[in-house]
């Protein structure tokens, strides 16, 4: 199976290369931006026609929420129009497209985890750019999996977990705000994406590790797992200096996978413990 991966140098892209690239019979190709730039439609069509993949795994995006808010033209050019062109190119050659979307398509007012059947209502440009991209994928490429996920973390890269660990190492205060969602380990997500191809039940899926947590509670859990007092965590009142609004509560429920009887995801705390161990840290496993 020949697979074209966009965003191969990103946090999720690295996990996909590790998981998918080790599978027998999988030829994984991740061209650099110089060869496949989502801001240049002719290049998208040329790359897909040249590589002729059976599966396109589209993980590339401008995911900096504040950058999208400051430059909506760029956000819609890359995240929306670029995805539309990739979907049309996939359809042209009969490829399956897996598109990675986000919990930020929701406004965060529901109060319970969002399912695939809830109505989206983004509160920022990034969320709108991804929601419109979802619509293009559904319209242009019948062989598609639209996958919404949330709060990715990994043993590498720059994100909440690595930032928190680094502050702990430096003896600096750690903490977080009350914003809540579903932290998702990229290696778990990469495995789940591969399992989607077991049979062609195309459509919309939520894939996130189980459970909802705030940034503050996640910081407390990291402290506890590293043998520190969770009371060290500082509860921050809100996000200052950020241009884009965020949904207050956007946890995801893997409802369609549940209904199919094949939800492979584990609790986020178990995934976090593995992530910290992969970072070379000694972890105290917490009782559930």
Protein Blocks (a to p, Z undefined) as FASTA:
>chain_A
ZZddehklmmklmmmmmmmmmpghiacddddfklocfklmklmmmmmmmnopabdcdfbd
cfbfklmmmmmmlmmmmmmmmmmmmmmmmmmnopacdddddfklpgolnopacdfkbccd
dfbfklmmmmmmmmmmmmmmmbacddddehiadfedjdfklmmmmmmmnopacdddfbdc
ddddfklmmmmmmmmmmpccecddddddeddddfklmmmmmmmmnopafklpccdfbdeh
iabdcdfblcdcdfklmmnopafbdcfklmmmmmmmmnopacddddZZ
